[in-house]
């Protein structure tokens, strides 16, 4: 998981290191679903949160592409104002909810049948 500051889609140094390590362990034939989330405190409601969640996921995808990930290996999604991992009634809870989750699926190549 990558976490973000309030109303931000910028990666910090810790997240850059985390994503770099993630990329080095990623099997070559993987598909990645990158989903951005928000807390419930951004001004502007659903539209602002939808845009922010998508921007967070896109930031992560673009960073992974800069490391060598192929664009067709990544799907970007936004899930604003849902799927909280902590209560939004504290600063620490909201900080945990401002995140991007990465889910990988390894695509195996079919084995050749023996003749």
N, C-alpha and C positions, 0 to 999 in steps of 0.2 A: 504494500500500500504506500502511496505517495500522499503526503499531506500538504495543505496549502494555507497561507495566511488568509485572513478575512478579506473577502472580495478580490482575491488575487488568483492569477493563473500562472504565476512565475515559479520556476523550480529554484529551490535553495541548494546549497553545496551538498548537504546531506542526501537530498533526493537525487542529485546528479550522480553521486557515488553509488547509491542504491540501484538506480536504473542501469548504470554502467556494469555493475556486478550481475544484475539480472540478465542483461544482454549477453554477457560472456558465457552464461550457463544455458542459454536458450538453444534447444536443438534446431538445426538448420531448417527443418521442414515444419516448423510450428506456425500456427495461426494464433493471433493474440486478439482478444476482445478487451478494449480499454474503455472503462466506464467512469465518467466523471460524476461526482456527487457534490451537494452543497449542504450547508446548514440552513436554518430558517431565518437568518438575520440579515440577509442582503436586502437593501432597499429596492423596491421595484417589483417584488413578488415573483410570480411564476415565470414571467418572460425573462426577467433579469437572471434568475437562478438557472433557467434552461440554458441561456447563453453562457453563463459562467461555468456550468458543469461541462458543457461541450468544449469550451475553451481550455479547461483543465485537461480533459482527455486528449484534445488535439495537441496541446503543448507536450504531453508525454509521448504521443505518437511521433511528433516531429523530432523530438530528441532521440528516440530510438532509431528513426530513419537516418539521422545524422551519424549514428554509430554504424550503420550498414544494414539495418532492417529494410526489407523490401516493402514498398507501400502496400502491395496486395496481400501482405501477411497480417495487416492490422485492420480491425474494425473499431470504429470510434462510436461510443454511445453516451447519452446524457440521461441521468436519473436524478433530476433535482427534486428537492422537497419530498424525498422518500427514502426508505431503506436505511434509516439511521442506525449507526452502531452504538450510539450513546444518546442520552437525553440532551435536548437542546436548551435546557434551562440553566446551564453553567458554561463558563468560558471554555473549560477543559472538554466538556461534552461537545460543544460546537466545533472545537478544533479537531476532534476526532472525526466528525462528520464531513469536514471539508477535505475530500480525498479523491484519489483515483485508484481504482482496483484494476489489476491486470489478471486475466484468466487465459491460460494457454491450452491449446489443443495440439497435440503432436499428430501430424499426418504421416502415417506409415506408408511406405511404398510397398506395393504387392510383391510377394516373393515369387520368383520364377519357378515354375514347376519343373521337376527333373524329367528329362526325356528318356 
